[in-house]
């Protein structure tokens, strides 16, 4: 165990690229390492691994085994629309020791009895798609459960999942696993990426990351080439741009129906549904160089360039057209966030620019005076946005019934908020004192009054299924609310959630 006052670490991607290095105080928790990783790719989620052991944000740095070395592996997770809110229908909680507890819709992952002995210990990561789960164990093996046809049954590739898996990526209906030797194993709905036989020779080695939209996958290899499979129309077939994907790709982004790849020279290559972001020919001259980030709504993309300007394409009504605010997007943009139908851009001066479907977040005129300065983070759910300001206050807009109107809890959002997350139709805000404030669709997580006494203090993390929330408290217990069927009622497993939970997904 680490005992020195400072510990040196290097945070390294699967490709070998060092994203951060330095000395951290041994008194800190691993959330400090996560923060350093996130600074290099704002808005992205990741997992940190030491060998095959997952480091959670709650892990004390002093508890890390330095005999395993000081190299911490950074595994970036998919940056899809699904990252803004989960569309899963069940929860899976990892406890200390690596056991897993599940609840929610039985057929879509809540019922894990068939694999219960395999989930009793050793699980370090759980990945879910809309209808199933896949767990990576410390041994590098994978355990799956949920809807059999959509990834819950991996028997056809079981022999390939017995060891060596370091990352699992899910799209809506299938999974893809990367092994330590760089090969990829897939299962789930054949048409949506569960069957990768057509490109199997290209997935035998060298893959460093896999991305999924709703219907297809894209794998980036160490040489910068890209391999795609799944539904041809929605991104599984990239043959039209194949010459541009042979080398130099450093990042792939996705919306529900298409992909966009940034190359080392700052250019962007797109493919998939042409009208929903797969065809960027109308703005091609603007995407030849200088792009540093791409973000998607469900049917459009927005790219930030190094000069702070924004370029958009795809379905006009979902943010693909930004002509109405073009002058405001000509410079100074540092981050873009999307929900299903609209975009929000944060500028260097802390102001916000919005566009897309006016009723679903594209028009923020009603709260414009509150968005002129000080915004530091924006969270988007299906049809609304919530912005955190530097003073800890929250501003909301979009579909009033589904999170866009927070007036009922406005006094509680006037300060002290440090994080906001959402499900499809509700938001949950964590405050600095560990309390939680909720709003949106009352039946689907917007009303937490039934568990209010349990959410007054000590909450360190909140996550959601499509229609419910689960909060982890500092003592390792879990509190749930929202649609009972989708995980809002955890009474059946309550005894297992009173302590020791380190992660919920």
N, C-alpha and C positions, 0 to 999 in steps of 0.2 A: 504494500500500500504506500501511497505517496505521503511523505512527511515534511518535505521542505516547505519553506514559506511561499515559494513560487515554483510552478511546474511549467516546463517548456513543452509545447505541442506544435505539431504541424497538421493542418486540416487539408486532406488530400482527396481529390475526386478520383473516381474509378479510372479515369484516363491517365492519372499520375500528376495532373496539374495541381499545384499547391495553391489553395484559395486563401489561406491565412496561416500565419505562424507567429510565435512569440511566447512570452511567459505570462501565465495567469496565476493569481493568488490562490493558494491551496485552500483558502477559506471559502472560495466561491463554489457555486453549483454549475452544472454543465450548461445551464441556460446561457452563460456567458460565451461558451463556445458556439452555441447555436446563433447567438446574436452576431458574432464575428462572421460566421458563414453567410447569414442572411444579408449582411451588408454588401457582399459581393454580387448577390442576385436578389435585389429587393422584390418582395412579393412571392418568391419561391419558397416551397417547403422542402425540408430535407430530413434525413435520418443520419445520425452519427454512430459509427461502429468502431469498436476497438477489437480487432480480430473478428470473431463472429458474435461478440456480445454487443447488444445495442445500448448506447448511452442515452438515457432519457434526460430531459431538461432538469429533472429533479435530482439527478445523480451528483453527489458531492465530488468535486475534483479530487479530493484527498482519498476517495474510495477507489480511484482507478488503479489498476494493476500496471505499474510502470515496467514490470518485467516483460510485458507484452510489447513494449516499445512506446514511443511518443507520437507515432503516426496514427491519426484519427481519420477514418475513411468517411467522406461526405457522399451520401447517396441522395441525389436530387430526385424529388418526386414530381409527378406530372403536374404541369402548370395549366391544366385545362379549366374550362368553365366550371367543371365539377369541384375545383378547388375553392371556389367562392362559397359553395354550400354543398353538402352531401345530398345525393339522391338515393342513398341506401335506405333500407327498410328495417335494419336491425343494428344493434350495438354489439361490439366485442371489446371487452376490457382485459388488459394484460395486468397481472398482479406480480408482486415481487416473487421471484422464483420461476416466473415464466408460465404460470397457469393462465387459462383464458376462461372468462365468464361471458355468456351471450344472452341477449334478450331482445324482444321486438317481434317482428313478423316471423313465425316459425319456419316457413318454407324458404324464406330468403335470408337465412343465416342465424336466426335466433335459436333454432334447434340444432345443436352441435353434438347431440348424444352419440351419433354414429362414430364420431372421432374423438369422443371425450378422453379416452386413455392417452391419446396422442397430444392432447392439449392440457394435460395435467402438470406439465413442467417444460421448461426449456424454450418457450416461445420468446423471440426477441422483437418481432415485428408482425403486424397484421395489416393486410391490404384488402380493401373491399371494393367491389364494383357495385352496380345497382342491386344485384340479386344474390351475391355470394361473397365468401371470404377466402383468403389464402394467408396462411401463417407461415413465417419462416422461423425455424428453430435454430438454436445455437449450433447444432450439428450441420446446418446448411440444408436440411431437408425441408420439405413443404407439406403442409396439411391443408386440405380444402374441404369446405362444406357450404351448404346453401342450395340454391336451385341447381340441379345437376347439369342441365343443358347449358347453363350460362356461367360455368366456371366452378360450380360446387363439387363436381366430380372430375377428378384428374387421373382416374385409373389408367386411362389409355397412355399416359406419359409418366406413370408412377415411378418406373425404373430410372427415369431421368431426373426425378425430383428427390432422390434419396440423399443427395449430398451436394455441396458446392454452390448452392443458390445464395446470391448476395443482394438481389433486388427483385421485387415483383411489381409490375405495373398492370393496372386494370383499365379497360375501357368499359362501356356500359354492360357488355355481355360476355367478355372473355378476359383472359389473363395472359401475360407474357413474363417469363422469369429469365433473368440474366444470371448465368453461372460465373464462378470465379475465372474460368478459362475463356470467358467472353462469348460463349455460345448462348443461344436463346431457345427456350422451351415454351410452347404455347398450348392452351386448352380453353374450352368453352365453346360458344357458338361458332361453328366453322366459318360461316359467311362473314362474320364480323371480326375475324382475326384469330379465332381459336385454332384454325388450321393454317399453318405456315409452310406446308409442303412445297408450294410453288417457288418459294425463295429459300428453302432449307439450306442449300449449299452456301448461301451468302450469310447465313446466321450461325455457321459452325464455329466462328471465332471472331474476336476483335470488337464485339459490340460493347459499348461503354454506357449507353443509355437507351431506354425505350420510352416512347411517348404514345399516348392513346387518345383519340377523340371518341365520339360515341360508337363509331362503326369500323375503325381501322387502327393500325399501329404504324409507327415509324421508328426505326432503330438507327441510331448514329454510331458509326464505327470509329475506331481509334484513328483511322486514316482520313476522317472527315467525310466519308461517304455515307449515304442514307439508303436504307432498305425499307420498303413498304409492303404491307399485305393487309388483307381484310376486304371490306366492301370497296370495289374498284371505283365507284362513282364518288364516294365520300373520302377518298384519300388513300385507299389501298393500292391504287395503281398510279404510280408517279412517272410512267414511261414518257409522258409528254415533256417532262422537264429533266429526264434522266441525265443528260450531259451536264446539267448544272448541279447535280447532286453527287457527282463522282468524287468530289474532294472539297475541303475547305469549310464544311458545315460545322458550326460550333454550338448551335442551339436550335431546337425546334419548338414551335408553339402551335397550339391547336385551338379551334373552336369546336362546336359540335359536329361540323360537317367538312372541315378542311384543315390543311396544315400550312404553316409558314416557317421557313428555315432562314436563319441569319447565318451568313457566311463570314469568314475571317476578314474579308475586305469590306464588311458592312453592307453588302447587298442582301436582298431578300428574294427567295424563291418560294412560290406558292403552288399548291395543287389541291385537288378535291372538288367539291361542288362549286362550279364556276361562279354562280350568282351569290354564293354564301361565303366568299372569301378565297376560293380556290383559284380565281383568275384575277390577277392584279395588273393586267396589261394597261388599264386606264391610267394608272399612276406609276407605271414602270420606270419612267425617267427619274422619279423621286426616290425610288428604292434601289438605285444602282450603287449607292455608297452611303456611309454614315449612320446606318441604323444600329441602335444599341439595345432596343427593347421592342417586343411586340406583345400586344394584349388582345384578347378576343372577347366579343359577346358571343351569343349562340350562333350568329350568322354573319359576323363581320370581324374585321381586324383593324387595329390602330397601331402604327409604328412610331416610336420616338426616335428622332435623329440626334446626333451628337450636338447639333446646334440648338437643340431644344424645341424644334418644330415637330409637328405631328402630321402623318400621312394616313389616310383611311381608305378602306375599300371593302367591298362585299355588299350585303343587303342594305340599301339606303335607309330603310325604316328602322334598322337595328344598329345604326351607328356607322354604316359604311359611307355615308355622306356627312361631312362636317362643314359643308360650305357656309352654313349659317353662322358659324363661329370661327371661320378660317383665320380672320385677323387676330383672334385671341390665341390661336394655336401656331402662330408663325415663329414664336420663340419662347424660351423660358420654361417649357414643360419638363418636369423631372420624373413624373410617374403617371401612368394611366391605369385605371381600374374599370372593368366592365361588369355589368350584370347580363341578363339574357338579352336585353333589348336596347341598352344605352351604355355610353361611356362617361367617365368622369376623369378629367385631367387635373393633377395638382401642379401648380406652377411654383417656381423658386421663391416667389414672394408669399407663398401660402394661400394664394387664391385658387378658386376652382372654376373650371369650365366644363359644361355638360352638353351633350348632344345625343341624338337618337330618338327613340319613341318618347314623345313629350310626357305622356301619362305614366310612363314606367321608369322615370329617372332622367330622361333626356332634357327636361325643363326644370331648372332649379330656381326659377325667378321668384317664387314665393319666399325663399330663404336666402336670396342673393346677398342681402346686406351682411348675413352671418358667414358668408363664404368668401368675403373679400380679402381675408388674411387669416393666418394662423392655422390653417389645416395641415395636419401632419400624416393622417392616414384615412383611407376610405375603404369601406367594406361594401360589397354589392351582393344582394341576393337576387332572386328571380326578377323582381319588378320594382326594386327600391334600393336606395343607398343610405349609408350612415357615415358621416365624417367625424373623426375625432380632431379636436383642435388642441393647440399647444397648452391651453389652460385646462385641459381635461374635460371640456364640455363636448356635447355631441349634437350635431345638426343632421336632420333626416329629411328626405324628399322622395317622391315617386308615388307608387300606388299606396294610397292612404290606408286601405284596409289590410295591407300586407307589409307593414313596416315603414312606410313613408311618412306616417303621422305618429310622432312620439309625444304629442302634447299631454297625454294622460300621465306620463312619467317625467315630464319636463324638469320639475324641480330636482329630481334625482340624477338628471343628466347635465346639470349645470356646471359640474366640475368633478374631478377625481377619477374620471374614466381612463383606463389604461389599455383596454382592448375591447373590440367588438367582433362578434362572430354571428353567423346566421344560418338558418335552414332555408327552405324554399320561401317561406312566407312570414318569418319572424326573426327578430334580433335578440341577442343577449349581450349585455355589456358587463365586463368585470371592472370593478372599481379598485382603487389603490388599497382600500381597507378590506379587500377580499369579498365584498358583497356583490350581488348580481342584480341587474335591472333588466327587465324584459318588456317587449312591446311587439305589436303586430297581430297576426291572427290568434285570437285568444285560445282557441281549441288546439292549436298546433305549436304551442310553445310561447306565444306572446303573453300569456297569463301564467305566472308562476306563483300565484297567491297560495295555492295548496301546499307549497313547500317553502314559503317565504321565510319561515323561522330558521330553516336550514341553509338559507342563502344569504344570511346577514353578515357572515364573516368566513374567512378561511378558504375561499374558492381560489384555485390557482389555474384552472383550465376548464373551458367549456367547449363541447363539440356537439354536432347535431346529426340526426338522420334527416330524412326529408321533412318530417313533421314533428320532431321532438328534440329535446336537448338532454345532455348529461353533463353534470359538473363534477370535477374531481376536487376534493378539498385537501388541504395540507396534511391532514391526518390519514389520507389515503382512502377515505370513504367517497361514495358516489351518490349524488342526488339527481333524480330524473323528473321531468315534467313534459307536458305536451300530449299529443295523441297517444293514448295508452297502447294501441296496437302497434304503433311504430317505435316503441321503446320508451314512451313517456311513463309507463308503469313498469317498474323493475321489481315489484313485490315478490315475484316468484323466485328471484335470485337475491333478495335483499340481504340475506345472511352472509352471502359471499362478497358483498360490496361495502361492508362496514369498515374495512381497513385493507391496506396493502396494495391498492390499485395505483399503478404508475402511468397508465395510458389508456385512453378510450378512443375507439375509432368506429 
